[in-house]
Amino acid sequence: MSTETWTLDATDGGQLAVRTDVAGRASKMGHRLTIAMTSWTASVEWSGDTPTAVTLTAEVTSLEVVHGEGGLTPLIGPEKIVAKANALKSFDADRFPSIRFRSAKITAVDAGFQLAGTAEIHGVSREITVDVNVIDLGDRWHIGSETTVRQSDYKITPYSQMFGAMKVVDEVTVTFDADYRKS
């Protein structure tokens, strides 16, 4: 049986992103953000047609605020810089510079695979299950995933201001999209 390792990263056009929402009495003032991790690497080990291990590492300091919806004013350069600084502070990026995922069990499902493993965020390791969709596009495979993560599960205090009248919702959505070219 042949073995193979796929390596995916942001340079291949893949994206690892976090989408936030806002809550509180003054939530109309806040932006729902899309934050992209611009430095990440995923590795998929295969035995024949079966993935046997998946790992992903993202560098927290590589985060960039790429989009913001809502708010009283458009999210432009200076506001993006402030939002990035707030996110880096929430992540405590100096102490916890990386986010990691390592699969422990991979199960084939209709649309692709279900990965059960450990996510390490902010120095806290927790078991997590992630559904990964895999689509054959002929010359390449498209891999996509969307999962919800609760910041407080990883001892991250969601950003807030105005004494909590405007705050980031505890649950954020993590998305992953990448293509792997067939040989």
VMD Tcl script that builds the backbone (N, CA, C; Angstrom):
set m [mol new atoms 549]
animate dup $m
set s [atomselect $m all]
$s set {name element resname resid chain x y z} {
  {N N MET 1 A 0.850 -1.174 0.000}
  {CA C MET 1 A 0.000 0.000 0.000}
  {C C MET 1 A 0.898 1.240 0.000}
  {N N SER 2 A 0.593 2.180 -0.871}
  {CA C SER 2 A 1.426 3.386 -0.983}
  {C C SER 2 A 1.114 4.384 0.123}
  {N N THR 3 A 2.151 5.094 0.517}
  {CA C THR 3 A 1.968 6.171 1.491}
  {C C THR 3 A 2.348 7.476 0.826}
  {N N GLU 4 A 1.694 8.524 1.263}
  {CA C GLU 4 A 1.904 9.846 0.673}
  {C C GLU 4 A 1.584 10.889 1.733}
  {N N THR 5 A 2.233 12.045 1.651}
  {CA C THR 5 A 1.925 13.160 2.543}
  {C C THR 5 A 1.601 14.383 1.713}
  {N N TRP 6 A 0.442 14.964 1.981}
  {CA C TRP 6 A 0.066 16.230 1.360}
  {C C TRP 6 A 0.447 17.348 2.316}
  {N N THR 7 A 1.030 18.412 1.778}
  {CA C THR 7 A 1.307 19.604 2.573}
  {C C THR 7 A 0.546 20.768 1.939}
  {N N LEU 8 A -0.235 21.451 2.761}
  {CA C LEU 8 A -1.026 22.590 2.307}
  {C C LEU 8 A -0.645 23.803 3.137}
  {N N ASP 9 A -0.677 24.989 2.517}
  {CA C ASP 9 A -0.431 26.216 3.276}
  {C C ASP 9 A -1.051 27.403 2.558}
  {N N ALA 10 A -0.894 28.563 3.145}
  {CA C ALA 10 A -1.523 29.770 2.604}
  {C C ALA 10 A -0.947 30.164 1.243}
  {N N THR 11 A 0.278 29.759 0.928}
  {CA C THR 11 A 0.880 30.156 -0.346}
  {C C THR 11 A 0.207 29.473 -1.531}
  {N N ASP 12 A -0.533 28.392 -1.280}
  {CA C ASP 12 A -1.243 27.693 -2.348}
  {C C ASP 12 A -2.627 28.283 -2.590}
  {N N GLY 13 A -2.938 29.409 -1.965}
  {CA C GLY 13 A -4.244 30.029 -2.114}
  {C C GLY 13 A -5.255 29.546 -1.092}
  {N N GLY 14 A -4.812 28.710 -0.182}
  {CA C GLY 14 A -5.714 28.226 0.862}
  {C C GLY 14 A -5.976 29.316 1.884}
  {N N GLN 15 A -7.050 29.157 2.639}
  {CA C GLN 15 A -7.379 30.156 3.658}
  {C C GLN 15 A -7.850 29.477 4.937}
  {N N LEU 16 A -7.290 29.959 6.036}
  {CA C LEU 16 A -7.726 29.599 7.377}
  {C C LEU 16 A -8.204 30.897 7.998}
  {N N ALA 17 A -9.477 30.949 8.369}
  {CA C ALA 17 A -10.048 32.218 8.831}
  {C C ALA 17 A -10.963 32.012 10.029}
  {N N VAL 18 A -11.153 33.095 10.767}
  {CA C VAL 18 A -12.058 33.131 11.912}
  {C C VAL 18 A -13.068 34.239 11.648}
  {N N ARG 19 A -14.361 33.917 11.821}
  {CA C ARG 19 A -15.425 34.921 11.686}
  {C C ARG 19 A -16.015 35.166 13.061}
  {N N THR 20 A -16.146 36.443 13.408}
  {CA C THR 20 A -16.687 36.809 14.713}
  {C C THR 20 A -18.052 37.469 14.542}
  {N N ASP 21 A -18.775 37.557 15.644}
  {CA C ASP 21 A -20.029 38.288 15.680}
  {C C ASP 21 A -19.969 39.203 16.902}
  {N N VAL 22 A -20.897 40.136 17.016}
  {CA C VAL 22 A -20.918 41.066 18.144}
  {C C VAL 22 A -22.266 40.987 18.853}
  {N N ALA 23 A -22.256 41.335 20.148}
  {CA C ALA 23 A -23.474 41.309 20.961}
  {C C ALA 23 A -23.428 42.475 21.940}
  {N N GLY 24 A -24.506 42.654 22.666}
  {CA C GLY 24 A -24.590 43.710 23.675}
  {C C GLY 24 A -25.457 44.860 23.205}
  {N N ARG 25 A -25.776 45.738 24.143}
  {CA C ARG 25 A -26.655 46.877 23.840}
  {C C ARG 25 A -26.103 47.765 22.738}
  {N N ALA 26 A -24.795 47.868 22.639}
  {CA C ALA 26 A -24.180 48.730 21.624}
  {C C ALA 26 A -23.596 47.925 20.464}
  {N N SER 27 A -24.136 46.730 20.221}
  {CA C SER 27 A -23.570 45.848 19.194}
  {C C SER 27 A -23.602 46.458 17.791}
  {N N LYS 28 A -24.529 47.381 17.542}
  {CA C LYS 28 A -24.594 48.009 16.211}
  {C C LYS 28 A -23.337 48.819 15.910}
  {N N MET 29 A -22.590 49.187 16.958}
  {CA C MET 29 A -21.355 49.947 16.758}
  {C C MET 29 A -20.205 49.056 16.293}
  {N N GLY 30 A -20.283 47.756 16.599}
  {CA C GLY 30 A -19.174 46.847 16.334}
  {C C GLY 30 A -19.250 46.201 14.966}
  {N N HIS 31 A -18.103 45.729 14.507}
  {CA C HIS 31 A -18.005 45.037 13.220}
  {C C HIS 31 A -17.946 43.527 13.445}
  {N N ARG 32 A -18.622 42.804 12.583}
  {CA C ARG 32 A -18.449 41.353 12.511}
  {C C ARG 32 A -17.240 41.134 11.618}
  {N N LEU 33 A -16.199 40.554 12.201}
  {CA C LEU 33 A -14.916 40.489 11.514}
  {C C LEU 33 A -14.661 39.144 10.846}
  {N N THR 34 A -13.896 39.205 9.764}
  {CA C THR 34 A -13.257 38.019 9.189}
  {C C THR 34 A -11.771 38.237 9.362}
  {N N ILE 35 A -11.151 37.318 10.112}
  {CA C ILE 35 A -9.726 37.397 10.423}
  {C C ILE 35 A -9.046 36.200 9.773}
  {N N ALA 36 A -8.072 36.449 8.896}
  {CA C ALA 36 A -7.353 35.371 8.216}
  {C C ALA 36 A -6.006 35.132 8.880}
  {N N MET 37 A -5.664 33.870 9.023}
  {CA C MET 37 A -4.316 33.495 9.449}
  {C C MET 37 A -3.505 33.381 8.166}
  {N N THR 38 A -2.481 34.196 8.011}
  {CA C THR 38 A -1.736 34.212 6.754}
  {C C THR 38 A -0.531 33.283 6.770}
  {N N SER 39 A -0.197 32.710 7.928}
  {CA C SER 39 A 0.892 31.738 8.020}
  {C C SER 39 A 0.372 30.498 8.741}
  {N N TRP 40 A 0.170 29.431 7.975}
  {CA C TRP 40 A -0.299 28.162 8.519}
  {C C TRP 40 A 0.174 27.036 7.618}
  {N N THR 41 A 0.264 25.848 8.180}
  {CA C THR 41 A 0.643 24.659 7.430}
  {C C THR 41 A -0.215 23.493 7.889}
  {N N ALA 42 A -0.747 22.752 6.930}
  {CA C ALA 42 A -1.506 21.537 7.224}
  {C C ALA 42 A -0.808 20.375 6.532}
  {N N SER 43 A -0.796 19.248 7.197}
  {CA C SER 43 A -0.182 18.043 6.653}
  {C C SER 43 A -1.182 16.905 6.759}
  {N N VAL 44 A -1.347 16.169 5.653}
  {CA C VAL 44 A -2.245 15.016 5.631}
  {C C VAL 44 A -1.426 13.807 5.209}
  {N N GLU 45 A -1.341 12.817 6.092}
  {CA C GLU 45 A -0.634 11.576 5.771}
  {C C GLU 45 A -1.656 10.560 5.281}
  {N N TRP 46 A -1.301 9.874 4.188}
  {CA C TRP 46 A -2.199 8.910 3.559}
  {C C TRP 46 A -1.569 7.525 3.546}
  {N N SER 47 A -2.418 6.520 3.665}
  {CA C SER 47 A -2.039 5.133 3.411}
  {C C SER 47 A -3.045 4.633 2.386}
  {N N GLY 48 A -2.624 4.525 1.141}
  {CA C GLY 48 A -3.554 4.219 0.053}
  {C C GLY 48 A -4.531 5.361 -0.112}
  {N N ASP 49 A -5.836 5.053 -0.071}
  {CA C ASP 49 A -6.887 6.077 -0.225}
  {C C ASP 49 A -7.423 6.573 1.112}
  {N N THR 50 A -6.728 6.239 2.198}
  {CA C THR 50 A -7.218 6.570 3.531}
  {C C THR 50 A -6.278 7.531 4.246}
  {N N PRO 51 A -6.792 8.686 4.692}
  {CA C PRO 51 A -5.926 9.560 5.493}
  {C C PRO 51 A -5.702 8.921 6.870}
  {N N THR 52 A -4.459 8.970 7.340}
  {CA C THR 52 A -4.125 8.350 8.623}
  {C C THR 52 A -3.787 9.366 9.706}
  {N N ALA 53 A -3.416 10.581 9.309}
  {CA C ALA 53 A -3.097 11.627 10.287}
  {C C ALA 53 A -3.224 12.994 9.632}
  {N N VAL 54 A -3.749 13.952 10.392}
  {CA C VAL 54 A -3.858 15.338 9.935}
  {C C VAL 54 A -3.320 16.232 11.045}
  {N N THR 55 A -2.443 17.158 10.674}
  {CA C THR 55 A -1.970 18.162 11.617}
  {C C THR 55 A -2.104 19.528 10.967}
  {N N LEU 56 A -2.323 20.534 11.787}
  {CA C LEU 56 A -2.384 21.914 11.307}
  {C C LEU 56 A -1.755 22.799 12.371}
  {N N THR 57 A -0.900 23.708 11.923}
  {CA C THR 57 A -0.300 24.698 12.816}
  {C C THR 57 A -0.488 26.074 12.189}
  {N N ALA 58 A -0.984 27.019 12.981}
  {CA C ALA 58 A -1.171 28.405 12.525}
  {C C ALA 58 A -0.407 29.329 13.463}
  {N N GLU 59 A 0.264 30.320 12.882}
  {CA C GLU 59 A 1.004 31.311 13.664}
  {C C GLU 59 A 0.060 32.469 13.991}
  {N N VAL 60 A -0.196 32.657 15.277}
  {CA C VAL 60 A -1.164 33.668 15.730}
  {C C VAL 60 A -0.770 35.064 15.255}
  {N N THR 61 A 0.513 35.392 15.291}
  {CA C THR 61 A 0.941 36.744 14.907}
  {C C THR 61 A 0.721 37.033 13.424}
  {N N SER 62 A 0.376 36.007 12.643}
  {CA C SER 62 A 0.141 36.228 11.212}
  {C C SER 62 A -1.291 36.679 10.928}
  {N N LEU 63 A -2.116 36.813 11.967}
  {CA C LEU 63 A -3.517 37.153 11.708}
  {C C LEU 63 A -3.644 38.540 11.085}
  {N N GLU 64 A -4.572 38.636 10.161}
  {CA C GLU 64 A -4.891 39.896 9.485}
  {C C GLU 64 A -6.399 40.065 9.448}
  {N N VAL 65 A -6.880 41.238 9.778}
  {CA C VAL 65 A -8.307 41.535 9.661}
  {C C VAL 65 A -8.563 41.854 8.198}
  {N N VAL 66 A -9.323 40.986 7.525}
  {CA C VAL 66 A -9.516 41.152 6.085}
  {C C VAL 66 A -10.864 41.745 5.719}
  {N N HIS 67 A -11.836 41.664 6.648}
  {CA C HIS 67 A -13.159 42.161 6.300}
  {C C HIS 67 A -13.944 42.466 7.577}
  {N N GLY 68 A -14.792 43.467 7.493}
  {CA C GLY 68 A -15.670 43.784 8.613}
  {C C GLY 68 A -17.025 44.210 8.107}
  {N N GLU 69 A -18.071 43.607 8.655}
  {CA C GLU 69 A -19.450 43.971 8.297}
  {C C GLU 69 A -20.093 44.675 9.472}
  {N N GLY 70 A -21.018 45.555 9.174}
  {CA C GLY 70 A -21.727 46.262 10.234}
  {C C GLY 70 A -20.910 47.433 10.746}
  {N N GLY 71 A -21.219 47.856 11.948}
  {CA C GLY 71 A -20.526 48.997 12.525}
  {C C GLY 71 A -21.132 50.306 12.058}
  {N N LEU 72 A -20.792 51.356 12.779}
  {CA C LEU 72 A -21.304 52.678 12.415}
  {C C LEU 72 A -20.553 53.279 11.246}
  {N N THR 73 A -19.288 52.874 11.096}
  {CA C THR 73 A -18.454 53.382 10.004}
  {C C THR 73 A -17.811 52.195 9.301}
  {N N PRO 74 A -17.383 52.378 8.051}
  {CA C PRO 74 A -16.701 51.289 7.352}
  {C C PRO 74 A -15.408 50.907 8.085}
  {N N LEU 75 A -15.049 49.632 7.998}
  {CA C LEU 75 A -13.808 49.155 8.599}
  {C C LEU 75 A -12.681 49.430 7.616}
  {N N ILE 76 A -11.855 50.457 7.913}
  {CA C ILE 76 A -10.755 50.831 7.022}
  {C C ILE 76 A -9.431 50.624 7.757}
  {N N GLY 77 A -8.341 50.985 7.116}
  {CA C GLY 77 A -6.995 50.749 7.623}
  {C C GLY 77 A -6.763 50.937 9.110}
  {N N PRO 78 A -6.970 52.139 9.652}
  {CA C PRO 78 A -6.687 52.345 11.078}
  {C C PRO 78 A -7.534 51.454 11.994}
  {N N GLU 79 A -8.809 51.243 11.653}
  {CA C GLU 79 A -9.668 50.388 12.468}
  {C C GLU 79 A -9.227 48.931 12.391}
  {N N LYS 80 A -8.746 48.512 11.196}
  {CA C LYS 80 A -8.234 47.145 11.048}
  {C C LYS 80 A -7.001 46.941 11.926}
  {N N ILE 81 A -6.154 47.954 12.017}
  {CA C ILE 81 A -4.951 47.864 12.855}
  {C C ILE 81 A -5.336 47.723 14.325}
  {N N VAL 82 A -6.322 48.505 14.755}
  {CA C VAL 82 A -6.794 48.425 16.148}
  {C C VAL 82 A -7.424 47.058 16.408}
  {N N ALA 83 A -8.250 46.568 15.469}
  {CA C ALA 83 A -8.894 45.257 15.635}
  {C C ALA 83 A -7.844 44.146 15.713}
  {N N LYS 84 A -6.790 44.246 14.890}
  {CA C LYS 84 A -5.710 43.247 14.930}
  {C C LYS 84 A -5.009 43.288 16.289}
  {N N ALA 85 A -4.699 44.473 16.770}
  {CA C ALA 85 A -4.032 44.606 18.073}
  {C C ALA 85 A -4.904 44.013 19.178}
  {N N ASN 86 A -6.215 44.265 19.130}
  {CA C ASN 86 A -7.124 43.707 20.127}
  {C C ASN 86 A -7.161 42.180 20.050}
  {N N ALA 87 A -7.170 41.630 18.824}
  {CA C ALA 87 A -7.192 40.172 18.649}
  {C C ALA 87 A -5.895 39.549 19.176}
  {N N LEU 88 A -4.753 40.155 18.864}
  {CA C LEU 88 A -3.467 39.636 19.346}
  {C C LEU 88 A -3.406 39.665 20.875}
  {N N LYS 89 A -3.986 40.712 21.466}
  {CA C LYS 89 A -4.025 40.808 22.928}
  {C C LYS 89 A -4.932 39.713 23.501}
  {N N SER 90 A -6.102 39.484 22.892}
  {CA C SER 90 A -7.012 38.436 23.357}
  {C C SER 90 A -6.360 37.060 23.284}
  {N N PHE 91 A -5.633 36.805 22.208}
  {CA C PHE 91 A -4.931 35.534 22.030}
  {C C PHE 91 A -3.690 35.422 22.918}
  {N N ASP 92 A -3.234 36.571 23.487}
  {CA C ASP 92 A -1.985 36.601 24.253}
  {C C ASP 92 A -0.870 36.007 23.393}
  {N N ALA 93 A -0.737 36.558 22.178}
  {CA C ALA 93 A 0.128 36.003 21.142}
  {C C ALA 93 A 1.599 35.924 21.544}
  {N N ASP 94 A 2.066 36.804 22.419}
  {CA C ASP 94 A 3.466 36.722 22.850}
  {C C ASP 94 A 3.726 35.434 23.633}
  {N N ARG 95 A 2.774 35.027 24.460}
  {CA C ARG 95 A 2.926 33.812 25.272}
  {C C ARG 95 A 2.502 32.557 24.529}
  {N N PHE 96 A 1.527 32.681 23.634}
  {CA C PHE 96 A 0.974 31.525 22.936}
  {C C PHE 96 A 0.970 31.808 21.425}
  {N N PRO 97 A 2.143 31.709 20.782}
  {CA C PRO 97 A 2.269 32.148 19.387}
  {C C PRO 97 A 1.666 31.210 18.338}
  {N N SER 98 A 1.294 29.987 18.726}
  {CA C SER 98 A 0.792 29.036 17.737}
  {C C SER 98 A -0.522 28.408 18.169}
  {N N ILE 99 A -1.297 28.037 17.166}
  {CA C ILE 99 A -2.502 27.239 17.337}
  {C C ILE 99 A -2.220 25.925 16.628}
  {N N ARG 100 A -2.574 24.806 17.290}
  {CA C ARG 100 A -2.276 23.503 16.704}
  {C C ARG 100 A -3.503 22.590 16.762}
  {N N PHE 101 A -3.597 21.745 15.741}
  {CA C PHE 101 A -4.579 20.664 15.737}
  {C C PHE 101 A -3.857 19.395 15.317}
  {N N ARG 102 A -4.174 18.295 16.001}
  {CA C ARG 102 A -3.632 16.984 15.640}
  {C C ARG 102 A -4.761 15.968 15.730}
  {N N SER 103 A -4.979 15.240 14.633}
  {CA C SER 103 A -6.035 14.229 14.631}
  {C C SER 103 A -5.620 13.018 15.465}
  {N N ALA 104 A -6.617 12.384 16.066}
  {CA C ALA 104 A -6.409 11.127 16.783}
  {C C ALA 104 A -7.171 10.004 16.078}
  {N N LYS 105 A -8.293 10.373 15.435}
  {CA C LYS 105 A -9.124 9.398 14.738}
  {C C LYS 105 A -9.725 10.073 13.507}
  {N N ILE 106 A -9.694 9.370 12.383}
  {CA C ILE 106 A -10.262 9.885 11.138}
  {C C ILE 106 A -11.296 8.876 10.652}
  {N N THR 107 A -12.519 9.365 10.404}
  {CA C THR 107 A -13.613 8.507 9.970}
  {C C THR 107 A -14.129 9.009 8.627}
  {N N ALA 108 A -14.281 8.104 7.657}
  {CA C ALA 108 A -14.867 8.476 6.368}
  {C C ALA 108 A -16.357 8.734 6.557}
  {N N VAL 109 A -16.841 9.832 5.965}
  {CA C VAL 109 A -18.264 10.177 5.955}
  {C C VAL 109 A -18.649 10.504 4.513}
  {N N ASP 110 A -19.946 10.693 4.250}
  {CA C ASP 110 A -20.423 10.901 2.877}
  {C C ASP 110 A -19.676 12.006 2.139}
  {N N ALA 111 A -19.492 13.140 2.780}
  {CA C ALA 111 A -18.920 14.306 2.092}
  {C C ALA 111 A -17.394 14.391 2.211}
  {N N GLY 112 A -16.781 13.484 2.980}
  {CA C GLY 112 A -15.330 13.557 3.159}
  {C C GLY 112 A -14.895 12.770 4.378}
  {N N PHE 113 A -14.471 13.493 5.412}
  {CA C PHE 113 A -13.944 12.842 6.606}
  {C C PHE 113 A -14.330 13.627 7.860}
  {N N GLN 114 A -14.434 12.901 8.965}
  {CA C GLN 114 A -14.619 13.538 10.259}
  {C C GLN 114 A -13.331 13.315 11.045}
  {N N LEU 115 A -12.737 14.419 11.509}
  {CA C LEU 115 A -11.491 14.363 12.254}
  {C C LEU 115 A -11.784 14.585 13.726}
  {N N ALA 116 A -11.402 13.636 14.560}
  {CA C ALA 116 A -11.485 13.812 16.007}
  {C C ALA 116 A -10.051 13.945 16.489}
  {N N GLY 117 A -9.798 14.967 17.274}
  {CA C GLY 117 A -8.424 15.181 17.715}
  {C C GLY 117 A -8.349 16.248 18.776}
  {N N THR 118 A -7.152 16.808 18.909}
  {CA C THR 118 A -6.889 17.792 19.949}
  {C C THR 118 A -6.524 19.132 19.312}
  {N N ALA 119 A -7.218 20.178 19.756}
  {CA C ALA 119 A -6.869 21.545 19.363}
  {C C ALA 119 A -6.183 22.194 20.551}
  {N N GLU 120 A -5.054 22.844 20.287}
  {CA C GLU 120 A -4.355 23.604 21.328}
  {C C GLU 120 A -4.383 25.068 20.933}
  {N N ILE 121 A -5.095 25.844 21.760}
  {CA C ILE 121 A -5.252 27.278 21.528}
  {C C ILE 121 A -5.018 27.974 22.860}
  {N N HIS 122 A -4.194 29.017 22.839}
  {CA C HIS 122 A -3.987 29.817 24.053}
  {C C HIS 122 A -3.460 28.963 25.205}
  {N N GLY 123 A -2.664 27.939 24.855}
  {CA C GLY 123 A -2.065 27.069 25.867}
  {C C GLY 123 A -2.999 26.029 26.441}
  {N N VAL 124 A -4.229 25.938 25.931}
  {CA C VAL 124 A -5.222 24.988 26.427}
  {C C VAL 124 A -5.477 23.946 25.339}
  {N N SER 125 A -5.422 22.668 25.716}
  {CA C SER 125 A -5.707 21.570 24.788}
  {C C SER 125 A -7.084 21.003 25.092}
  {N N ARG 126 A -7.879 20.844 24.022}
  {CA C ARG 126 A -9.231 20.289 24.172}
  {C C ARG 126 A -9.521 19.367 23.003}
  {N N GLU 127 A -10.341 18.347 23.296}
  {CA C GLU 127 A -10.791 17.450 22.232}
  {C C GLU 127 A -11.808 18.197 21.372}
  {N N ILE 128 A -11.722 17.973 20.050}
  {CA C ILE 128 A -12.623 18.645 19.116}
  {C C ILE 128 A -12.879 17.707 17.946}
  {N N THR 129 A -14.042 17.831 17.339}
  {CA C THR 129 A -14.377 17.072 16.138}
  {C C THR 129 A -14.640 18.056 15.012}
  {N N VAL 130 A -14.036 17.793 13.865}
  {CA C VAL 130 A -14.140 18.694 12.718}
  {C C VAL 130 A -14.569 17.882 11.498}
  {N N ASP 131 A -15.623 18.331 10.822}
  {CA C ASP 131 A -16.045 17.712 9.562}
  {C C ASP 131 A -15.320 18.391 8.419}
  {N N VAL 132 A -14.729 17.586 7.547}
  {CA C VAL 132 A -13.974 18.101 6.409}
  {C C VAL 132 A -14.618 17.580 5.130}
  {N N ASN 133 A -15.029 18.497 4.265}
  {CA C ASN 133 A -15.594 18.129 2.967}
  {C C ASN 133 A -14.478 18.042 1.947}
  {N N VAL 134 A -14.523 17.009 1.112}
  {CA C VAL 134 A -13.516 16.812 0.067}
  {C C VAL 134 A -14.260 16.659 -1.254}
  {N N ILE 135 A -13.891 17.511 -2.218}
  {CA C ILE 135 A -14.553 17.499 -3.527}
  {C C ILE 135 A -13.505 17.282 -4.608}
  {N N ASP 136 A -13.760 16.299 -5.493}
  {CA C ASP 136 A -12.874 16.016 -6.620}
  {C C ASP 136 A -13.214 16.980 -7.752}
  {N N LEU 137 A -12.279 17.877 -8.075}
  {CA C LEU 137 A -12.495 18.861 -9.140}
  {C C LEU 137 A -11.753 18.484 -10.422}
  {N N GLY 138 A -11.391 17.206 -10.556}
  {CA C GLY 138 A -10.695 16.757 -11.759}
  {C C GLY 138 A -9.187 16.844 -11.610}
  {N N ASP 139 A -8.637 18.049 -11.737}
  {CA C ASP 139 A -7.179 18.238 -11.642}
  {C C ASP 139 A -6.700 18.474 -10.210}
  {N N ARG 140 A -7.651 18.617 -9.278}
  {CA C ARG 140 A -7.271 18.902 -7.884}
  {C C ARG 140 A -8.405 18.475 -6.951}
  {N N TRP 141 A -8.062 18.387 -5.674}
  {CA C TRP 141 A -9.020 18.128 -4.618}
  {C C TRP 141 A -9.281 19.440 -3.895}
  {N N HIS 142 A -10.556 19.719 -3.599}
  {CA C HIS 142 A -10.883 20.885 -2.789}
  {C C HIS 142 A -11.257 20.383 -1.403}
  {N N ILE 143 A -10.617 20.956 -0.388}
  {CA C ILE 143 A -10.838 20.566 0.999}
  {C C ILE 143 A -11.426 21.771 1.718}
  {N N GLY 144 A -12.542 21.576 2.409}
  {CA C GLY 144 A -13.192 22.679 3.107}
  {C C GLY 144 A -13.764 22.224 4.437}
  {N N SER 145 A -13.795 23.151 5.375}
  {CA C SER 145 A -14.309 22.840 6.703}
  {C C SER 145 A -14.830 24.114 7.351}
  {N N GLU 146 A -15.831 23.945 8.204}
  {CA C GLU 146 A -16.350 25.052 9.005}
  {C C GLU 146 A -16.761 24.479 10.347}
  {N N THR 147 A -16.241 25.055 11.410}
  {CA C THR 147 A -16.569 24.576 12.750}
  {C C THR 147 A -16.669 25.751 13.708}
  {N N THR 148 A -17.400 25.543 14.779}
  {CA C THR 148 A -17.572 26.581 15.795}
  {C C THR 148 A -16.658 26.289 16.973}
  {N N VAL 149 A -16.004 27.338 17.456}
  {CA C VAL 149 A -15.114 27.227 18.610}
  {C C VAL 149 A -15.549 28.265 19.638}
  {N N ARG 150 A -15.645 27.847 20.875}
  {CA C ARG 150 A -15.993 28.765 21.966}
  {C C ARG 150 A -14.690 29.262 22.584}
  {N N GLN 151 A -14.462 30.580 22.522}
  {CA C GLN 151 A -13.213 31.165 23.016}
  {C C GLN 151 A -12.978 30.833 24.487}
  {N N SER 152 A -14.029 30.908 25.305}
  {CA C SER 152 A -13.877 30.680 26.742}
  {C C SER 152 A -13.422 29.249 27.057}
  {N N ASP 153 A -13.692 28.286 26.151}
  {CA C ASP 153 A -13.205 26.919 26.354}
  {C C ASP 153 A -11.681 26.873 26.374}
  {N N TYR 154 A -11.047 27.881 25.764}
  {CA C TYR 154 A -9.590 27.951 25.683}
  {C C TYR 154 A -9.033 29.082 26.557}
  {N N LYS 155 A -9.833 29.508 27.529}
  {CA C LYS 155 A -9.449 30.559 28.466}
  {C C LYS 155 A -9.102 31.876 27.769}
  {N N ILE 156 A -9.796 32.145 26.667}
  {CA C ILE 156 A -9.690 33.424 25.974}
  {C C ILE 156 A -10.903 34.247 26.387}
  {N N THR 157 A -10.670 35.461 26.844}
  {CA C THR 157 A -11.764 36.362 27.183}
  {C C THR 157 A -12.143 37.131 25.923}
  {N N PRO 158 A -13.357 36.939 25.410}
  {CA C PRO 158 A -13.750 37.664 24.198}
  {C C PRO 158 A -13.620 39.180 24.405}
  {N N TYR 159 A -13.148 39.857 23.382}
  {CA C TYR 159 A -12.951 41.302 23.422}
  {C C TYR 159 A -14.276 42.003 23.712}
  {N N SER 160 A -14.222 43.020 24.572}
  {CA C SER 160 A -15.397 43.855 24.820}
  {C C SER 160 A -14.940 45.281 25.109}
  {N N GLN 161 A -15.875 46.201 24.983}
  {CA C GLN 161 A -15.602 47.595 25.334}
  {C C GLN 161 A -16.880 48.220 25.853}
  {N N MET 162 A -16.775 49.399 26.362}
  {CA C MET 162 A -17.897 50.124 26.941}
  {C C MET 162 A -18.576 49.287 28.030}
  {N N PHE 163 A -17.751 48.725 28.920}
  {CA C PHE 163 A -18.243 47.923 30.040}
  {C C PHE 163 A -19.163 46.787 29.584}
  {N N GLY 164 A -18.819 46.176 28.443}
  {CA C GLY 164 A -19.574 45.030 27.937}
  {C C GLY 164 A -20.773 45.376 27.084}
  {N N ALA 165 A -21.027 46.671 26.852}
  {CA C ALA 165 A -22.170 47.063 26.017}
  {C C ALA 165 A -21.955 46.644 24.561}
  {N N MET 166 A -20.690 46.440 24.165}
  {CA C MET 166 A -20.343 45.926 22.844}
  {C C MET 166 A -19.243 44.905 23.048}
  {N N LYS 167 A -19.531 43.648 22.641}
  {CA C LYS 167 A -18.543 42.594 22.863}
  {C C LYS 167 A -18.600 41.569 21.742}
  {N N VAL 168 A -17.463 40.911 21.552}
  {CA C VAL 168 A -17.388 39.823 20.589}
  {C C VAL 168 A -18.083 38.616 21.211}
  {N N VAL 169 A -18.917 37.947 20.437}
  {CA C VAL 169 A -19.622 36.759 20.894}
  {C C VAL 169 A -18.598 35.659 21.188}
  {N N ASP 170 A -18.852 34.887 22.241}
  {CA C ASP 170 A -17.923 33.838 22.677}
  {C C ASP 170 A -17.659 32.806 21.580}
  {N N GLU 171 A -18.689 32.404 20.841}
  {CA C GLU 171 A -18.516 31.412 19.782}
  {C C GLU 171 A -18.095 32.091 18.487}
  {N N VAL 172 A -16.994 31.606 17.906}
  {CA C VAL 172 A -16.511 32.093 16.622}
  {C C VAL 172 A -16.550 30.934 15.633}
  {N N THR 173 A -16.587 31.259 14.358}
  {CA C THR 173 A -16.615 30.247 13.311}
  {C C THR 173 A -15.242 30.188 12.655}
  {N N VAL 174 A -14.676 28.991 12.624}
  {CA C VAL 174 A -13.368 28.778 11.997}
  {C C VAL 174 A -13.617 28.074 10.660}
  {N N THR 175 A -13.073 28.654 9.583}
  {CA C THR 175 A -13.235 28.063 8.255}
  {C C THR 175 A -11.874 27.714 7.672}
  {N N PHE 176 A -11.863 26.681 6.874}
  {CA C PHE 176 A -10.638 26.244 6.193}
  {C C PHE 176 A -11.019 25.887 4.768}
  {N N ASP 177 A -10.273 26.427 3.809}
  {CA C ASP 177 A -10.461 26.103 2.395}
  {C C ASP 177 A -9.090 25.999 1.745}
  {N N ALA 178 A -8.868 24.900 1.026}
  {CA C ALA 178 A -7.597 24.735 0.326}
  {C C ALA 178 A -7.803 23.760 -0.840}
  {N N ASP 179 A -6.928 23.861 -1.808}
  {CA C ASP 179 A -6.913 22.927 -2.938}
  {C C ASP 179 A -5.586 22.185 -2.932}
  {N N TYR 180 A -5.646 20.890 -3.289}
  {CA C TYR 180 A -4.427 20.103 -3.445}
  {C C TYR 180 A -4.400 19.579 -4.879}
  {N N ARG 181 A -3.384 20.015 -5.630}
  {CA C ARG 181 A -3.269 19.616 -7.044}
  {C C ARG 181 A -2.873 18.151 -7.148}
  {N N LYS 182 A -3.562 17.442 -8.022}
  {CA C LYS 182 A -3.225 16.037 -8.271}
  {C C LYS 182 A -1.930 15.959 -9.067}
  {N N SER 183 A -1.167 14.862 -8.854}
  {CA C SER 183 A 0.087 14.732 -9.620}
  {C C SER 183 A -0.177 14.244 -11.024}
}
mol reanalyze $m
mol bondsrecalc $m
mol representation Tube
mol addrep $m
